[in-house]
Amino acid sequence: MARRSKAALETATAVTPELEQGATRAESRRGFLLALPGYAYLVIFFAVPMLIIFVYSFGTRSATGKTILGDWNLESYRRLFDDFVLGVMWRSLWLALATTVICLAISYPFAYYIATRGPRLRGLLMVLVMIPFWTNFLVRTYAWRLILGRNGPLAAVLSFVGVDQPRLLFTNTAILIGLVYGHLPFMVLPLYASIERLDWSLVEAARDLYANGWKAFRKVTLPLSMPGVVGGTILTFIPSFGAYIEPELLGGAQTMMLGSFIENQYYAVSDWPFGSALSFVIMALMLAGTILYFRRGGRTV
Amino acid sequence: MTVQSAIRRRGPLERTLAAHSWLVYLFFYAPIIVLVVFSFNEGRQVSIWQGTSLRWYRQMLEDTALLTALRNSLIVAVASTLVATALGTATALAMERFRFRGQRVYDGLLYLPIIVPEVTLAAMMLVFFIQAFDYIGRITGSVPNLSLTTIILSHICFNISFVTVVVRARLAGLDPGLEEAAADLYASRWKAFRRVTLPLILPGVVGGALLAFTMSLDDVVTTSFVSGPGSTTLPVYVFGMVKKGVTPVINAVSALMLLASMTLVFSSLLVQRGGSARARKRKKERKA
C-alpha cells in the first residue's frame, strides 16, 4: 500500500517533497498505530518482566526465602560456577546436543524421502507428521513412561525376543528418548521445507557431469538444504536445553536438567535472585548463540 | 515435476529410505497407540494388560477437581486465543504492509517469547506478577492473587508471537497488487481490508488461532508458575497426578486429551485445505 500511494504521488502533477514526506509520515503513523496494541502488550508483559528478573538477579535471599531488593551484589552470578550448577548445565548441554544430533540423523533421510515423493503423497505424509506434533505434549511424554516402565510393552517385546530390558525409566537414556521424540517434528519441518524447495535440475546436472550419487548429494543437495539444517538445529536445541517436562517425567533424582533446577529455585528453595540470574544468563546465551548461528549458517530459513 | 529421475533409479537406497521412514512413523505413533489401548485396561497396574473396561473413564467423570480444571483450561484457551489473534493479526499486517519507526526492535521482540526457554518465560511472569501485585497492594491496600487472569495474560504473551508468525507467512505469500487494485477502484482502506485482504488471509488467521488455542491447552510450565489456588488447568492437574503416582485414570484423561487435540488438528487442516482449494479454483477460473 505504501508503494501504491507513492506511485500515485509520482503520477500527480505538482508533487512537492513536503507533500510526499507528509504522506510517508502519515503512512508510517498508520503502521505504528496498527502495531501498537501488540507492541505495547509485549513491552509490558515481556520486556518489563525481563528487566525485572535482571534486577532481581542482583538482589539477596533473606533467611526466610524472601528476596531483599537493595544491597545489590553479584553473589548469584558467582554461584553459577559452583560445581553442582556446572554439573547440571553440562548435563543439559550434552543431552540437548545429543538430542539435536540424533534428531538430525533421523530426520534428514526421513524428510528427504517425503520431499521426493509425488505431490499428493507428500502432502499426506506431512499431515501424518503434523498430527503427533499438534497433539498434547505432556500426554505424549507421559506415554513413554508407560512404554519404558519395568513391566511395560517394550519389556514384553524384548522378553519375547529373549532379551532382558535394562532399567530405562528415570535414566539419562529415558530423558534422551523423550527429548528426541518431542523435538523430532521441529527438525523434520524445516528440513522438509528446504529439501522440497530444492532445484532438482542442479542435482541432475551434477549427475550428468559424472558425479556419483554421494558426491552429488554432498556437493549439491546438502549445501542447498543447509537453511533447513540450521533452522531445525535451532528449533531442536533451544527447547531441549531448557526442557522441563521430559526430565521431570522420565528422569530421576540423579538426572536433573536446567529446567527443573530453575524451577526449584522458585519453589523448593525459593531463592529468586539465583533463579533469576540463571534464567537471565541462559536467555542471553541462547539469544547470542541463535544470532551467531544464523549469521554463520545462512540467511534464509 | 521432472524431479526424481536422478534419485528414483537407485533401488536399494530407495528401499532403505522407505524402511527408515516407516520406522520413524512407528516411533511417532507408538506412544499414542499404547496410551489409547491402555486407557481401556481393566487392571490397576498401568502398564500390564488385564482385560477391557471403561472403568477409568467412569472414574474420571466422577473427579470434580478434574472437571473444574478442564473448565479452567477452556476459559484460558478461549480468552487468550481471542485476544492474541486480534493483536497478532494487526501486528502481522503492520509488519508486512507498513514501514514505521521502531519496527526492527518490535520484530526482534516478537520472536523472543518463542525462542526463550519456557521455564525462563514462566519465571519472568511469576516475578513480574508478584512485583506488580506488591505495588498494587501498596497503592490500593489489597494484594491480588495469582488466578486465571494471570494465566490468561501470560498465555496471550506467547500466543501473540505464534499468531503473528502464521499470519505473516500467509501475508508474505499474497500479491499486494490485489489490495492496490482495490484501492485504485476507490475502495476505502477499511473496505479494501474487509473485502480483499481479510478473506485472503483468513485461513492464516484461523490457522494461527488454532495454533494459539492448542499451545494454550498444552501449556504446563508457564501455567503452573502463574496459577493460584483454585485456578489449576487440565495439563497442570494431570502433571501433578503423574508426579504424585501413576493411576490408570491418567490414561483415560490422556486418551481424551489426545482425541481433543486430534480434532483440532483435523479442523485446522480442513480450514487450510479449504483455503487452498478455493485459491486453486480461482486460479483455474482465471486461466479459463
Boltz contact constraints between the chains, C-beta under 6 A:
constraints:
  - contact:
      token1: [A, 1]
      token2: [B, 97]
      max_distance: 6.0
  - contact:
      token1: [A, 4]
      token2: [B, 180]
      max_distance: 6.0
  - contact:
      token1: [A, 4]
      token2: [B, 183]
      max_distance: 6.0
  - contact:
      token1: [A, 28]
      token2: [B, 100]
      max_distance: 6.0
  - contact:
      token1: [A, 31]
      token2: [B, 94]
      max_distance: 6.0
  - contact:
      token1: [A, 31]
      token2: [B, 98]
      max_distance: 6.0
  - contact:
      token1: [A, 31]
      token2: [B, 100]
      max_distance: 6.0
  - contact:
      token1: [A, 32]
      token2: [B, 100]
      max_distance: 6.0
  - contact:
      token1: [A, 34]
      token2: [B, 90]
      max_distance: 6.0
  - contact:
      token1: [A, 34]
      token2: [B, 93]
      max_distance: 6.0
  - contact:
      token1: [A, 34]
      token2: [B, 94]
      max_distance: 6.0
  - contact:
      token1: [A, 35]
      token2: [B, 91]
      max_distance: 6.0
  - contact:
      token1: [A, 35]
      token2: [B, 94]
      max_distance: 6.0
  - contact:
      token1: [A, 37]
      token2: [B, 87]
      max_distance: 6.0
  - contact:
      token1: [A, 38]
      token2: [B, 87]
      max_distance: 6.0
  - contact:
      token1: [A, 38]
      token2: [B, 91]
      max_distance: 6.0
  - contact:
      token1: [A, 38]
      token2: [B, 160]
      max_distance: 6.0
  - contact:
      token1: [A, 39]
      token2: [B, 106]
      max_distance: 6.0
  - contact:
      token1: [A, 41]
      token2: [B, 87]
      max_distance: 6.0
  - contact:
      token1: [A, 42]
      token2: [B, 109]
      max_distance: 6.0
  - contact:
      token1: [A, 45]
      token2: [B, 157]
      max_distance: 6.0
  - contact:
      token1: [A, 46]
      token2: [B, 113]
      max_distance: 6.0
  - contact:
      token1: [A, 46]
      token2: [B, 157]
      max_distance: 6.0
  - contact:
      token1: [A, 49]
      token2: [B, 124]
      max_distance: 6.0
  - contact:
      token1: [A, 49]
      token2: [B, 128]
      max_distance: 6.0
  - contact:
      token1: [A, 50]
      token2: [B, 124]
      max_distance: 6.0
  - contact:
      token1: [A, 52]
      token2: [B, 127]
      max_distance: 6.0
  - contact:
      token1: [A, 52]
      token2: [B, 128]
      max_distance: 6.0
  - contact:
      token1: [A, 52]
      token2: [B, 131]
      max_distance: 6.0
  - contact:
      token1: [A, 53]
      token2: [B, 124]
      max_distance: 6.0
  - contact:
      token1: [A, 53]
      token2: [B, 127]
      max_distance: 6.0
  - contact:
      token1: [A, 56]
      token2: [B, 127]
      max_distance: 6.0
  - contact:
      token1: [A, 109]
      token2: [B, 17]
      max_distance: 6.0
  - contact:
      token1: [A, 109]
      token2: [B, 20]
      max_distance: 6.0
  - contact:
      token1: [A, 110]
      token2: [B, 21]
      max_distance: 6.0
  - contact:
      token1: [A, 110]
      token2: [B, 24]
      max_distance: 6.0
  - contact:
      token1: [A, 113]
      token2: [B, 17]
      max_distance: 6.0
  - contact:
      token1: [A, 113]
      token2: [B, 21]
      max_distance: 6.0
  - contact:
      token1: [A, 116]
      token2: [B, 4]
      max_distance: 6.0
  - contact:
      token1: [A, 116]
      token2: [B, 7]
      max_distance: 6.0
  - contact:
      token1: [A, 131]
      token2: [B, 265]
      max_distance: 6.0
  - contact:
      token1: [A, 132]
      token2: [B, 28]
      max_distance: 6.0
  - contact:
      token1: [A, 134]
      token2: [B, 214]
      max_distance: 6.0
  - contact:
      token1: [A, 134]
      token2: [B, 261]
      max_distance: 6.0
  - contact:
      token1: [A, 134]
      token2: [B, 265]
      max_distance: 6.0
  - contact:
      token1: [A, 135]
      token2: [B, 258]
      max_distance: 6.0
  - contact:
      token1: [A, 135]
      token2: [B, 261]
      max_distance: 6.0
  - contact:
      token1: [A, 136]
      token2: [B, 218]
      max_distance: 6.0
  - contact:
      token1: [A, 136]
      token2: [B, 257]
      max_distance: 6.0
  - contact:
      token1: [A, 136]
      token2: [B, 261]
      max_distance: 6.0
  - contact:
      token1: [A, 137]
      token2: [B, 218]
      max_distance: 6.0
  - contact:
      token1: [A, 138]
      token2: [B, 220]
      max_distance: 6.0
  - contact:
      token1: [A, 138]
      token2: [B, 235]
      max_distance: 6.0
  - contact:
      token1: [A, 139]
      token2: [B, 254]
      max_distance: 6.0
  - contact:
      token1: [A, 139]
      token2: [B, 257]
      max_distance: 6.0
  - contact:
      token1: [A, 139]
      token2: [B, 258]
      max_distance: 6.0
  - contact:
      token1: [A, 140]
      token2: [B, 31]
      max_distance: 6.0
  - contact:
      token1: [A, 142]
      token2: [B, 242]
      max_distance: 6.0
  - contact:
      token1: [A, 143]
      token2: [B, 31]
      max_distance: 6.0
  - contact:
      token1: [A, 143]
      token2: [B, 34]
      max_distance: 6.0
  - contact:
      token1: [A, 143]
      token2: [B, 35]
      max_distance: 6.0
  - contact:
      token1: [A, 144]
      token2: [B, 31]
      max_distance: 6.0
  - contact:
      token1: [A, 146]
      token2: [B, 34]
      max_distance: 6.0
  - contact:
      token1: [A, 146]
      token2: [B, 47]
      max_distance: 6.0
  - contact:
      token1: [A, 147]
      token2: [B, 34]
      max_distance: 6.0
  - contact:
      token1: [A, 149]
      token2: [B, 47]
      max_distance: 6.0
  - contact:
      token1: [A, 151]
      token2: [B, 47]
      max_distance: 6.0
  - contact:
      token1: [A, 151]
      token2: [B, 48]
      max_distance: 6.0
  - contact:
      token1: [A, 152]
      token2: [B, 47]
      max_distance: 6.0
  - contact:
      token1: [A, 153]
      token2: [B, 34]
      max_distance: 6.0
  - contact:
      token1: [A, 200]
      token2: [B, 3]
      max_distance: 6.0
  - contact:
      token1: [A, 203]
      token2: [B, 6]
      max_distance: 6.0
  - contact:
      token1: [A, 204]
      token2: [B, 6]
      max_distance: 6.0
  - contact:
      token1: [A, 207]
      token2: [B, 6]
      max_distance: 6.0
  - contact:
      token1: [A, 242]
      token2: [B, 117]
      max_distance: 6.0
  - contact:
      token1: [A, 242]
      token2: [B, 119]
      max_distance: 6.0
  - contact:
      token1: [A, 244]
      token2: [B, 119]
      max_distance: 6.0
  - contact:
      token1: [A, 244]
      token2: [B, 221]
      max_distance: 6.0
  - contact:
      token1: [A, 259]
      token2: [B, 119]
      max_distance: 6.0
  - contact:
      token1: [A, 262]
      token2: [B, 119]
      max_distance: 6.0
  - contact:
      token1: [A, 263]
      token2: [B, 119]
      max_distance: 6.0
  - contact:
      token1: [A, 266]
      token2: [B, 123]
      max_distance: 6.0
  - contact:
      token1: [A, 275]
      token2: [B, 123]
      max_distance: 6.0
  - contact:
      token1: [A, 279]
      token2: [B, 120]
      max_distance: 6.0
  - contact:
      token1: [A, 279]
      token2: [B, 123]
      max_distance: 6.0
  - contact:
      token1: [A, 283]
      token2: [B, 116]
      max_distance: 6.0
  - contact:
      token1: [A, 283]
      token2: [B, 120]
      max_distance: 6.0
